[in-house]
Amino acid sequence: MTAGVKPLVPEDYAERQERARGLMAKHKLDGVLLTGGINLSYFTAVSWGSSERTFGAVLNRKGLPIWVCPAFELERAKESVPAGQEIRTWEEHESPYRLIAGIVKELGGRRLGVAPNASGFQVFGLRQDAPELEVADGAVVTDGCRGTKTAKEIAYMDLAARITKIAYREAFAQLRPGMAPRDLSSNISGIHNRLGARGSGGPQFGPNTAFPHGSSAPQTLADATVIMVDGGCSVEGYRSDVTRTIVFGKPTDKMRKVWDVVKQAQTAALKACRPGAACEDVDAAARKVIEAAGFGPGYKYFAHRLGHGIGLEGHEYPYLVKGNKLKLEPGMTFSNEPGIYIYGEFGMRHEDCMVVTGDGARYLGGMEALAIDRPFAER
């Protein structure tokens, strides 16, 4: 299913850097330091892991990124850094933070944003070795850009979500009495691979489904066993995140009731998700349904926020949670995952990711859950 997917091109990264410049000007930042990790690859296409040796790029308002690199890594860096971009090096006995301070000074400023995935030692190092800099939160730029997705990014996420849903659907058709969660997990991973994406699903059976992130207690499939699967895959680095809750065999009346309440809550949240609404409003819409059904108050049974942002990371800015008054914009992407968890019995959660559109929101990958025995719509 991933055959023919077109990757990002240099123009995509140039557009991201231009958006970053606009946000730097708005927030009066002279530059933003990107160290190894997702934010670096998002803006520059350079993948570089985090380590105790500071490597990264200074995004700036005047031109191309300026790179900071351990001297002995220079030749490796040249393999990844786009041609024409300056790389400055520091030796093992030197401070990379003095090098960064020099770059910011040459840019004519002193206020440096630091991306939120930077290590604590790097923030403290800047404050100790470069006291002339004003170190600020760079999330206003990194999250500000990554929080809204382009049409190309949304297409990757649509495909990733659809692949995961098809993988679950095919794996559910292979359920048998006596299966353990690892057996179902293996099937889900194998189907993802066959469909063209590396993905997984973390199943929980029976009473373990009452733990929002699962339990290690051993369980196997028998009649009337609740199954909850939470997982996903990626397409061009963009993630899916899907949860389905079904029952192997015949569900009890209570299982049906709880499943239906959670579905109603998910639908209410989707309807509340629209441009101009606050993030907390979407959480409140789902929570209102669950509490009205007697599963409250607050976090008693619906134990977590409604949703998280999603993109290059499975959980990222922004979040659908009480107290978050950020206004939604078209292109923002979130999980919509209400749940009810009854310890000692079972839990129910439905999760589809959604994208804010011009006049509302829609599910990524389609195929929403319809009923306790119909976990996927055809489209």
Secondary structure, DSSP 8 states (H G I E B T S, - for coil): --TT-----HHHHHHHHHHHHHHHHHTT-SEEEEETTHHHHHHHS------SS--EEEEESSSS-EEEEEGGGHHHHHTTS-TT--EEEE-TTS-HHHHHHHHHHHTT--EEEE-TTS-HHHHHHHHHH-TTSEEEETHHHHHHHHTB--HHHHHHHHHHHHHHHHHHHHHHTT--TT--HHHHHHHHHHHHHHHTS-EEEEEEEGGGGGSTT---S-----TTEEEEEEEEEEETTEE--EEEEEEES---HHHHHHHHHHHHHHHHHHHH--TT-BHHHHHHHHHHHHHHTT--STTTTS-S-SEEE-SSSSSEEEEE-TT---B--TTBEEEE--EEEETTTEEEE-BEEEEE-SSSEEETT-----BTTB-----
